[in-house]
């Protein structure tokens, strides 16, 4: 009940406007300080490679992420107005810094950049899971090697190309909308 009341208050604040008619205000990004720092880093990484982020209000919060259909889900993007990123707080508090950044950037990929999932994998043999995905938009968290290949994942996330980690800029393909969110 407390979470619902808080969300209603925040959403009502997001929908009210203090500007004059026709005046475009800055996007409003609100949420937990523990989570907002990842948005600031995400924004700085986008700026660092010349990407301008879409202007969109976003609520970033801890909340329930698991459902009967998705019992292992630790985060998701709700495509509402404003967009809402929801992260499982228990998972977040126990996750490595690497996995926290992967999850946050993945969800911002959905909510901010309108990206879909991709299941492309660099592992030669992978049946159930991938330990070396070709995109941060891979649907599972917990893979290894993100920090070692971070520059490639950032390029892939903020560009219209897929950069394969460790293979260099000449080994890329144009990105299309692949799979559902």
Short mmCIF file of the C-alpha atoms (twelve columns), coordinates in Angstrom:
data_MODEL
# 
_entry.id   MODEL 
# 
loop_
_atom_site.group_PDB 
_atom_site.id 
_atom_site.type_symbol 
_atom_site.label_atom_id 
_atom_site.label_alt_id 
_atom_site.label_comp_id 
_atom_site.label_asym_id 
_atom_site.label_seq_id 
_atom_site.Cartn_x 
_atom_site.Cartn_y 
_atom_site.Cartn_z 
_atom_site.pdbx_PDB_model_num 
ATOM 1   C CA . UNK A 1   0.000  0.000   0.000   1 
ATOM 2   C CA . UNK A 2   2.840  2.363   0.907   1 
ATOM 3   C CA . UNK A 3   4.558  1.692   -2.448  1 
ATOM 4   C CA . UNK A 4   1.306  2.262   -4.352  1 
ATOM 5   C CA . UNK A 5   0.670  5.579   -2.559  1 
ATOM 6   C CA . UNK A 6   4.248  6.699   -3.236  1 
ATOM 7   C CA . UNK A 7   3.945  5.797   -6.938  1 
ATOM 8   C CA . UNK A 8   0.633  7.638   -7.305  1 
ATOM 9   C CA . UNK A 9   2.157  10.753  -5.704  1 
ATOM 10  C CA . UNK A 10  5.250  10.628  -7.913  1 
ATOM 11  C CA . UNK A 11  3.227  9.986   -11.066 1 
ATOM 12  C CA . UNK A 12  0.936  12.907  -10.271 1 
ATOM 13  C CA . UNK A 13  3.996  15.123  -9.829  1 
ATOM 14  C CA . UNK A 14  5.355  13.926  -13.169 1 
ATOM 15  C CA . UNK A 15  2.135  14.710  -14.983 1 
ATOM 16  C CA . UNK A 16  1.768  18.248  -13.613 1 
ATOM 17  C CA . UNK A 17  3.418  21.046  -15.567 1 
ATOM 18  C CA . UNK A 18  4.937  24.234  -14.210 1 
ATOM 19  C CA . UNK A 19  5.959  25.649  -17.595 1 
ATOM 20  C CA . UNK A 20  4.003  27.855  -19.938 1 
ATOM 21  C CA . UNK A 21  1.901  26.393  -22.716 1 
ATOM 22  C CA . UNK A 22  4.036  25.094  -25.556 1 
ATOM 23  C CA . UNK A 23  7.222  25.270  -23.465 1 
ATOM 24  C CA . UNK A 24  9.301  22.068  -23.482 1 
ATOM 25  C CA . UNK A 25  10.720 21.187  -20.077 1 
ATOM 26  C CA . UNK A 26  13.618 18.877  -19.288 1 
ATOM 27  C CA . UNK A 27  12.680 15.221  -18.811 1 
ATOM 28  C CA . UNK A 28  11.991 14.378  -15.192 1 
ATOM 29  C CA . UNK A 29  13.964 11.408  -13.886 1 
ATOM 30  C CA . UNK A 30  12.997 10.350  -10.355 1 
ATOM 31  C CA . UNK A 31  13.754 7.375   -8.172  1 
ATOM 32  C CA . UNK A 32  15.984 5.857   -5.536  1 
ATOM 33  C CA . UNK A 33  19.456 7.388   -5.253  1 
ATOM 34  C CA . UNK A 34  20.893 3.861   -5.418  1 
ATOM 35  C CA . UNK A 35  19.343 3.499   -8.876  1 
ATOM 36  C CA . UNK A 36  19.564 7.078   -10.174 1 
ATOM 37  C CA . UNK A 37  23.368 6.944   -10.187 1 
ATOM 38  C CA . UNK A 38  23.140 4.328   -12.962 1 
ATOM 39  C CA . UNK A 39  20.967 6.622   -15.069 1 
ATOM 40  C CA . UNK A 40  23.510 9.423   -14.671 1 
ATOM 41  C CA . UNK A 41  26.285 7.046   -15.740 1 
ATOM 42  C CA . UNK A 42  24.137 5.797   -18.652 1 
ATOM 43  C CA . UNK A 43  23.543 9.398   -19.773 1 
ATOM 44  C CA . UNK A 44  27.274 10.211  -19.495 1 
ATOM 45  C CA . UNK A 45  28.199 7.116   -21.540 1 
ATOM 46  C CA . UNK A 46  25.697 8.116   -24.239 1 
ATOM 47  C CA . UNK A 47  27.066 11.653  -24.317 1 
ATOM 48  C CA . UNK A 48  30.634 10.277  -24.442 1 
ATOM 49  C CA . UNK A 49  29.988 8.691   -27.829 1 
ATOM 50  C CA . UNK A 50  27.844 11.520  -29.161 1 
ATOM 51  C CA . UNK A 51  24.396 10.014  -28.542 1 
ATOM 52  C CA . UNK A 52  21.605 12.372  -27.521 1 
ATOM 53  C CA . UNK A 53  19.025 10.566  -25.416 1 
ATOM 54  C CA . UNK A 54  15.316 10.972  -26.162 1 
ATOM 55  C CA . UNK A 55  13.525 13.391  -23.844 1 
ATOM 56  C CA . UNK A 56  11.240 11.229  -21.771 1 
ATOM 57  C CA . UNK A 57  10.094 11.184  -18.136 1 
ATOM 58  C CA . UNK A 58  11.225 8.083   -16.247 1 
ATOM 59  C CA . UNK A 59  10.484 6.689   -12.803 1 
ATOM 60  C CA . UNK A 60  13.221 4.334   -11.540 1 
ATOM 61  C CA . UNK A 61  12.203 2.314   -8.501  1 
ATOM 62  C CA . UNK A 62  12.505 -0.834  -6.448  1 
ATOM 63  C CA . UNK A 63  9.456  -3.081  -6.561  1 
ATOM 64  C CA . UNK A 64  8.118  -6.564  -7.210  1 
ATOM 65  C CA . UNK A 65  9.432  -7.998  -10.460 1 
ATOM 66  C CA . UNK A 66  8.539  -11.679 -10.299 1 
ATOM 67  C CA . UNK A 67  5.312  -13.084 -11.690 1 
ATOM 68  C CA . UNK A 68  4.024  -16.590 -12.394 1 
ATOM 69  C CA . UNK A 69  5.062  -16.112 -16.016 1 
ATOM 70  C CA . UNK A 70  8.493  -14.677 -15.067 1 
ATOM 71  C CA . UNK A 71  9.503  -16.192 -11.695 1 
ATOM 72  C CA . UNK A 72  13.209 -15.305 -12.095 1 
ATOM 73  C CA . UNK A 73  12.798 -11.756 -13.431 1 
ATOM 74  C CA . UNK A 74  14.855 -9.160  -11.512 1 
ATOM 75  C CA . UNK A 75  13.951 -6.039  -13.502 1 
ATOM 76  C CA . UNK A 76  11.639 -4.720  -16.184 1 
ATOM 77  C CA . UNK A 77  10.532 -1.620  -18.052 1 
ATOM 78  C CA . UNK A 78  6.866  -0.645  -17.975 1 
ATOM 79  C CA . UNK A 79  5.917  1.140   -21.201 1 
ATOM 80  C CA . UNK A 80  3.594  3.620   -19.538 1 
ATOM 81  C CA . UNK A 81  3.674  7.408   -19.428 1 
ATOM 82  C CA . UNK A 82  5.989  8.026   -17.751 1 
ATOM 83  C CA . UNK A 83  8.134  4.977   -18.423 1 
ATOM 84  C CA . UNK A 84  8.922  3.001   -15.259 1 
ATOM 85  C CA . UNK A 85  12.009 0.878   -14.538 1 
ATOM 86  C CA . UNK A 86  11.333 -1.598  -11.719 1 
ATOM 87  C CA . UNK A 87  14.201 -3.457  -10.031 1 
ATOM 88  C CA . UNK A 88  14.048 -6.252  -7.444  1 
ATOM 89  C CA . UNK A 89  15.698 -4.731  -4.363  1 
ATOM 90  C CA . UNK A 90  16.771 -8.017  -2.754  1 
ATOM 91  C CA . UNK A 91  18.543 -9.087  -5.962  1 
ATOM 92  C CA . UNK A 92  20.089 -5.625  -6.363  1 
ATOM 93  C CA . UNK A 93  21.468 -5.552  -2.814  1 
ATOM 94  C CA . UNK A 94  23.207 -8.911  -3.353  1 
ATOM 95  C CA . UNK A 95  24.382 -8.424  -6.959  1 
ATOM 96  C CA . UNK A 96  27.913 -7.597  -8.083  1 
ATOM 97  C CA . UNK A 97  28.578 -4.095  -9.422  1 
ATOM 98  C CA . UNK A 98  29.014 -5.646  -12.877 1 
ATOM 99  C CA . UNK A 99  25.576 -7.286  -12.819 1 
ATOM 100 C CA . UNK A 100 23.925 -4.143  -11.401 1 
ATOM 101 C CA . UNK A 101 25.223 -2.061  -14.301 1 
ATOM 102 C CA . UNK A 102 24.280 -4.697  -16.867 1 
ATOM 103 C CA . UNK A 103 20.710 -4.875  -15.538 1 
ATOM 104 C CA . UNK A 104 20.264 -1.109  -15.256 1 
ATOM 105 C CA . UNK A 105 21.686 -0.419  -18.736 1 
ATOM 106 C CA . UNK A 106 19.560 -3.273  -20.151 1 
ATOM 107 C CA . UNK A 107 16.364 -1.801  -18.676 1 
ATOM 108 C CA . UNK A 108 17.338 1.721   -19.797 1 
ATOM 109 C CA . UNK A 109 17.906 0.194   -23.245 1 
ATOM 110 C CA . UNK A 110 14.214 -0.710  -23.223 1 
ATOM 111 C CA . UNK A 111 12.774 2.365   -21.454 1 
ATOM 112 C CA . UNK A 112 14.988 5.099   -22.886 1 
ATOM 113 C CA . UNK A 113 16.209 3.761   -26.239 1 
ATOM 114 C CA . UNK A 114 13.196 1.561   -27.175 1 
ATOM 115 C CA . UNK A 115 15.444 -1.459  -27.803 1 
ATOM 116 C CA . UNK A 116 14.223 -5.042  -27.948 1 
ATOM 117 C CA . UNK A 117 15.942 -8.177  -26.680 1 
ATOM 118 C CA . UNK A 118 18.550 -9.966  -28.740 1 
ATOM 119 C CA . UNK A 119 19.664 -13.519 -28.030 1 
ATOM 120 C CA . UNK A 120 22.830 -13.402 -30.147 1 
ATOM 121 C CA . UNK A 121 25.690 -15.108 -28.328 1 
ATOM 122 C CA . UNK A 122 29.464 -15.347 -28.833 1 
ATOM 123 C CA . UNK A 123 29.688 -18.745 -27.098 1 
ATOM 124 C CA . UNK A 124 30.417 -21.478 -29.614 1 
ATOM 125 C CA . UNK A 125 28.274 -23.982 -27.707 1 
ATOM 126 C CA . UNK A 126 25.374 -22.532 -25.771 1 
ATOM 127 C CA . UNK A 127 22.130 -24.349 -25.202 1 
ATOM 128 C CA . UNK A 128 20.507 -22.978 -22.044 1 
ATOM 129 C CA . UNK A 129 22.383 -19.794 -21.254 1 
ATOM 130 C CA . UNK A 130 24.998 -17.530 -22.777 1 
ATOM 131 C CA . UNK A 131 28.114 -16.449 -20.907 1 
ATOM 132 C CA . UNK A 132 29.284 -14.095 -23.658 1 
ATOM 133 C CA . UNK A 133 26.321 -12.294 -25.285 1 
ATOM 134 C CA . UNK A 134 26.807 -9.973  -28.232 1 
ATOM 135 C CA . UNK A 135 24.561 -7.303  -26.726 1 
ATOM 136 C CA . UNK A 136 23.683 -5.826  -23.367 1 
ATOM 137 C CA . UNK A 137 20.099 -6.416  -24.551 1 
ATOM 138 C CA . UNK A 138 20.560 -10.167 -24.014 1 
ATOM 139 C CA . UNK A 139 17.566 -11.141 -21.821 1 
ATOM 140 C CA . UNK A 140 19.454 -12.816 -18.942 1 
ATOM 141 C CA . UNK A 141 21.669 -11.185 -16.325 1 
ATOM 142 C CA . UNK A 142 24.577 -12.946 -14.675 1 
ATOM 143 C CA . UNK A 143 26.940 -13.461 -17.572 1 
ATOM 144 C CA . UNK A 144 30.636 -12.742 -17.275 1 
ATOM 145 C CA . UNK A 145 32.978 -10.428 -19.134 1 
ATOM 146 C CA . UNK A 146 30.957 -7.223  -19.243 1 
ATOM 147 C CA . UNK A 147 33.588 -5.009  -17.622 1 
ATOM 148 C CA . UNK A 148 36.374 -6.543  -19.735 1 
ATOM 149 C CA . UNK A 149 34.394 -5.722  -22.903 1 
ATOM 150 C CA . UNK A 150 32.484 -2.693  -21.625 1 
ATOM 151 C CA . UNK A 151 33.592 -0.349  -24.428 1 
ATOM 152 C CA . UNK A 152 32.105 -2.714  -27.030 1 
ATOM 153 C CA . UNK A 153 28.838 -3.138  -25.146 1 
ATOM 154 C CA . UNK A 154 28.507 0.647   -24.744 1 
ATOM 155 C CA . UNK A 155 29.172 1.214   -28.475 1 
ATOM 156 C CA . UNK A 156 26.625 -1.457  -29.365 1 
ATOM 157 C CA . UNK A 157 24.012 -0.081  -26.966 1 
ATOM 158 C CA . UNK A 158 24.180 3.543   -28.090 1 
ATOM 159 C CA . UNK A 159 24.817 3.063   -31.795 1 
ATOM 160 C CA . UNK A 160 22.802 1.501   -34.563 1 
ATOM 161 C CA . UNK A 161 25.342 -1.283  -34.941 1 
ATOM 162 C CA . UNK A 162 26.167 -4.490  -33.157 1 
ATOM 163 C CA . UNK A 163 29.758 -4.585  -31.990 1 
ATOM 164 C CA . UNK A 164 31.033 -8.024  -31.190 1 
ATOM 165 C CA . UNK A 165 33.189 -7.876  -28.050 1 
ATOM 166 C CA . UNK A 166 36.897 -8.204  -28.748 1 
ATOM 167 C CA . UNK A 167 36.553 -8.138  -32.539 1 
ATOM 168 C CA . UNK A 168 36.962 -4.414  -33.236 1 
ATOM 169 C CA . UNK A 169 34.890 -1.788  -35.029 1 
ATOM 170 C CA . UNK A 170 35.188 -3.400  -38.452 1 
ATOM 171 C CA . UNK A 171 33.195 -6.434  -37.295 1 
ATOM 172 C CA . UNK A 172 29.726 -5.018  -36.907 1 
ATOM 173 C CA . UNK A 173 26.314 -5.305  -38.491 1 
ATOM 174 C CA . UNK A 174 23.353 -2.946  -38.590 1 
ATOM 175 C CA . UNK A 175 20.923 -3.407  -35.719 1 
ATOM 176 C CA . UNK A 176 17.299 -4.198  -36.411 1 
ATOM 177 C CA . UNK A 177 14.443 -4.729  -34.005 1 
ATOM 178 C CA . UNK A 178 14.916 -8.332  -33.027 1 
ATOM 179 C CA . UNK A 179 12.798 -9.795  -30.239 1 
ATOM 180 C CA . UNK A 180 10.087 -8.655  -27.863 1 
ATOM 181 C CA . UNK A 181 10.869 -6.859  -24.641 1 
# 
